[in-house]
Every structure is written in structure tokens, then in C-alpha cells.
């Protein structure tokens, strides 16, 4: 089956009607968070972390929405979030949490303390796709995924469901591809089910001509793409420094060493190219040009869920003086990403409740490749605070 641009009207019509029905019937009830990649490290850490913070076991470190500027903005409480999702993996969330504990990602004892919440979320995970040997067409897959979303919303009595893509990075589709990439199948299903969509990955998602009209007509807020967690976060801070101090950046090279699912996925040159595009875009947008140098990604399975990112920046100062800045970032991507994912789910859910439609450039603070808005992190943070005030006024 083709990418079906002519069918985008079906996505829009279904999403619009579902959206209208929810607006008429929903109150300030619980909010569903539906993860694409629900048994991965990021989703598991987010579910466990939400339960831990709600129970008072840990502070909400890294959650911007838990800071004073977001008080009284009407965000759904962490205790009101109900989790589910799609995944092609079969490892139950409690077991995945135990693996993350052994890897040093989750603190000892946490998996046992929140086992009930992990088990409940795992019970709401449905098979994703397309998997090997799956003969269903794009339309059949979208219909099945959308049904999973609407069933989840009805079964749990949810006011709304936000779909968040945290699955492994997929290669960019060829211009003449006859099928939608998996991330776009899930995005289309979100539109059809009347669910806001967040793309935390570099994958295509809503950014395909086949879904452009449907997204615009759906009346749903959406945000993306590619979460800004580590190396690129640091780049978005350093690059403005060079510009503001009138220092000329000649070259900016980087290397990422990582293991786990991300390392395996990004060993694919196509997936790595999609990931690196966002890293390079931050520099080009901020510096006004693309400096020499590239980012290399190496899969090192022994590192597990941990990563090391190294940057080498060659710049020129007064009277042509040649200088070098080197940075090393060592951390755990899932621990960095999980609080941001929870932030985004809450912000987009609140935007939906407030009747805000379309792309949300105000959330560019969280993304390498945002839906417009300023490029600098400081300016993006100011836009986010302004958005919080807008939500507060809509209470």
C-alpha cells in the first residue's frame, strides 16, 4: 500500500470527531500517557519515576514542570497519569525495571517498591508493529493502533490520552517509499483516535506529506521532534556563548559511545544519520553556518544504558589566536529523558484541555528539531515560561 496522501482526510475526520466528543464529555479526570516503545528504557524509567515521585520516595529532579513557574498552570497531577503503550518487545516492565536496576539506572529497591504500578502499566501494553511477517496494510495497522488507543481511553475512563513516541530511532524513509514508516503509522493512529502526539525521537512521525493535512485538520496539539537530553543540550548552551562573545567557531566535532537499545539501533547508518541531523541543526541555527566536523556514533554494548559524548571545538579569538575547547558528557540517557517525557505529556495534555491546536513551538526547549520558535536554549526557556503563563490564564 502507498503512503496514501489521499487518505489523510480520513485521519482528520476521525480525529476531529473524537476530539469533539471528548471536549463535550470529559472533565478534569485522569490523563493517559501512551508510549510507543513502552517497554524500552525511557518509558520504563518514566513509569517507575512517576510512581516514585508520587509516593514521595524521590524528589522530581529534572522535571521542569515541578518548579514554581508551573504552579497553578492546570497541569495534570503526576498521580493522575495512567500509562500504557505499544511495543514489539515482550519483556514485562517489572523485569525491565530489574534490568535497569542492575545496570545502575534505577536505584536499588525502587523496582520492588513500585512493582504494582509497573505491573498495571504493563497490563496496558499492546503489540506494536509492523513486525516481521506482518502482512497488514498501513490502513489496517493504523486502524488497529487507533482502536488500542480508544479502548484504553474508554477502559480507564480517561479525560484524554497523549501519545509519546520514545521508540528506537528509525532510518529516514526514501522519497519514493511505498509505505509509511512505523513512527508515522503510530502518529496517524493518534490523529484518528483524537490523541495529541509527541515525537521524542528523530523518526518521521507527523512530518510526512501524507499526514500534513490530517494533522492540521485534527485540531490536536502536537510537539516534536528528537528530545534534547545530553550532548545537544550542551551544544545549545555553548554555541550561543561563542556567538555572543564574537568568537569564530572553525570546527565542531563529536563522538558518542553508547550501548543498549539506542546503540544497537544507531549502528544502522540510516538511523545514525537521522539522529545526527538534529545535532548539526542546533549548531547551524545558532552559529549561522555549519562548522567543519561531524558527529560519530559508536555502538559499545558493554556500556549498556550509559553513554559518553565527547566534543572538540576549534575556535578563533582576537588577532587570529587559535584555541580549543573540549567537553566530555557521561550520563544515562533514559534518566535524562524520563523527566522530560513526563513534562511533555503533562504540558501537551494541558494544551489539549485548553483548546490549543497545532504545533507547539513553545516546547522547543525540549527538542533538537522543534516546531519553529527560537534556537537558543535561553530564548526557548523564556518561551516555555510564557507558555506556562498562557496555560495558567486558561484555567
C-alpha positions, 0 to 999 in steps of 0.5 A: 500500500502507498503512503496514501496522501489521499487518505489523510482526510480520513485521519482528520475526520476521525480525529476531529470527531473524537476530539469533539466528543471528548471536549463535550464529555470529559472533565478534569479526570485522569490523563493517559500517557501512551508510549510507543516503545513502552517497554524500552528504557525511557518509558520504563524509567518514566513509569517507575519515576512517576510512581516514585515521585508520587509516593514521595520516595524521590524528589522530581529532579529534572522535571521542569514542570515541578518548579514554581513557574508551573504552579497553578498552570492546570497541569495534570497531577503526576498521580493522575497519569495512567500509562500504557503503550505499544511495543514489539518487545515482550519483556514485562516492565517489572523485569525491565525495571530489574534490568535497569536496576542492575545496570545502575539506572534505577536505584536499588529497591525502587523496582520492588517498591513500585512493582504494582504500578509497573505491573498495571502499566504493563497490563496496558501494553499492546503489540506494536508493529509492523513486525516481521511477517506482518502482512497488514496494510498501513490502513489496517495497522493504523486502524488497529493502533487507533482502536488500542488507543480508544479502548484504553481511553474508554477502559480507564475512563480517561479525560484524554490520552497523549501519545509519546513516541520514545521508540528506537530511532528509525532510518529516514524513509526514501522519497519514493517509499511505498509505505509509511514508516512505523513512527508515522503509522503510530502518529496517524493512529493518534490523529484518528483516535483524537490523541495529541502526539509527541515525537521524542525521537528523530523518526518521521512521525507527523512530518510526512506529506501524507499526514500534513493535512490530517494533522492540521485538520485534527485540531490536536496539539502536537510537539516534536521532534528528537528530545534534547537530553545530553550532548545537544543540550550542551551544544545549545548552551555553548554555541550561543556563548561563542556567538555572543562573545564574537568568537569564530567557531572553525570546527565542531566535532563529536563522538558518542559511545553508547550501548543498549537499545539506542546503540544497537539501533544507531549502528544502522547508518540510516538511523545514525544519520537521522539522529545526527541531523538534529545535532548539526541543526542546533549548531547551524541555527545558532552559529549561522553556518555549519562548522567543519566536523561531524558527529560519530556514533559508536555502538559499545554494548558493554556500556549498556544504558550509559553513554559518553559524548565527547566534543572538540571545538576549534575556535578563533579569538582576537588577532587570529589566536587559535584555541580549543575547547573540549567537553566530555558528557557521561550520563544515562540517557533514559534518566535524562529523558524520563523527566522530560517525557513526563513534562511533555505529556503533562504540558501537551495534555494541558494544551489539549484541555485548553483548546490549543491546536497545532504545533507547539513551538513553545516546547522547543526547549525540549527538542533538537528539531522543534516546531519553529520558535527560537534556537537558543536554549535561553530564548526557548526557556523564556518561551516555555515560561510564557507558555506556562503563563498562557496555560495558567490564564486558561484555567 
